[in-house]
Amino acid sequence: MAVYDLEEQDQLEDLKAWWARWGNYATAGVVAVCVAIVGVQGWRWWQHSQAEQASALYTAISNAARSNDLPKAKDAMVQLASRYAGTGYAPRAAMIVARLKFENGDKAGARADLQWVIDRSGEDELKQIARYRLAEVQFDDKQYDDALRSLDAKHDDPFAGLYADLKGDILAASGRNDDARAAYQAALAKIDAKSPYRSYVEVKLNALGGPRGAPVAGVPAPAPAPAAAPTAAPAPTPAPAAAK
């Protein structure tokens, strides 16, 4: 029994020596792990809280848009942009408010909201949608050069057909018919062959005189003129009869 007591005593002394040397580090490590866990949980809770509050404001803006209540939508948008600009709700709500402002005659406000989305959103697709809508507002306001600059910005291939089609509309409105035809042809080259939208673009292209240069896929080329019927060869002159 005394032997076990001595062994336990030695182990206890070893533990005390180890703790004296490494105890502070061990304590610091445990504290660091606990702080990290609390921090992660706190961050998740904060993000969830932010998302919930941003969602409530987004819902308020959507409801205000359905009832055409611009003042209410603008007030909720100010709160959403100032407090929760980093959430995915903010740029989507800004596009709703931009449409509402445009429909109520506030084109400058619509342009500002769409530009805010372009500048602040972290989603490329949303930026490209906002840029297209900004060009529409500028076009409606006869700011043709600004609208063309908006459409000249880099965009993904799925947007190429829509961008080119709107570019054709702007060029046609500004009297640049040849450039408009080229833009419509570029749009047809990008729009799916089965899309009914193609017919709409083709009508505008044909109204300007049809495709120029090489035919574009999906645009029927004019039928070739029928070949002229071959001229019948003249009958041979009969030989004179021999004298009897």
Residue pairs with C-beta under 8 A, 6 or more apart in sequence:
19 26
50 84
50 86
50 87
51 87
51 89
53 83
53 84
54 80
54 83
54 84
54 87
54 89
54 90
55 89
57 76
57 77
57 79
57 80
57 84
57 89
57 93
58 80
58 89
58 92
58 93
60 72
60 73
60 76
61 73
61 76
61 77
61 80
61 93
61 96
61 97
62 93
62 96
64 70
64 72
64 73
64 76
64 100
65 73
65 96
65 97
65 99
65 100
68 100
68 103
68 104
70 100
70 101
70 104
70 106
73 96
73 97
73 100
74 97
74 101
76 93
77 93
77 94
77 97
77 113
80 89
80 90
80 93
81 90
81 94
81 116
84 90
85 120
88 123
90 120
91 116
91 117
91 120
91 121
91 123
91 126
91 130
92 126
94 113
94 114
94 116
94 117
94 130
95 113
95 114
95 117
95 126
95 129
95 130
95 133
97 113
98 109
98 110
98 111
98 113
98 114
98 117
98 130
98 133
98 137
99 110
99 133
101 107
101 109
101 110
101 113
102 110
102 137
102 140
107 137
107 140
107 141
110 137
111 134
111 137
111 138
114 130
114 131
114 133
114 134
114 137
115 130
115 134
117 126
117 127
117 130
118 127
118 130
118 131
118 134
121 127
121 130
124 156
125 156
128 155
128 156
128 159
131 150
131 151
131 153
131 155
132 150
132 151
132 159
132 162
132 163
132 166
134 150
135 147
135 148
135 150
135 151
135 166
135 170
136 147
136 166
138 144
138 146
138 147
138 150
139 147
139 166
139 169
139 170
139 173
142 173
144 170
144 173
144 174
147 166
147 170
148 167
148 170
148 171
151 163
151 166
151 167
151 170
155 163
157 190
160 186
160 187
160 190
161 187
161 188
161 190
161 191
161 197
162 187
164 183
164 184
164 186
164 187
164 190
165 183
165 184
165 187
165 191
165 201
167 183
167 187
168 180
168 181
168 183
168 184
168 187
168 201
168 204
168 205
169 180
169 204
171 177
171 179
171 180
171 183
172 180
172 204
172 208
177 208
177 209
178 212
180 208
181 205
181 208
181 209
181 210
181 211
181 212
182 212
184 201
184 204
184 205
184 208
185 205
185 211
185 212
185 216
185 219
187 201
188 198
188 201
188 202
188 205
188 216
188 217
188 218
188 219
189 216
189 217
189 218
191 197
191 198
191 201
191 218
192 198
193 217
193 218
198 218
202 218
202 219
205 211
205 219
210 219
210 222
211 219
215 221
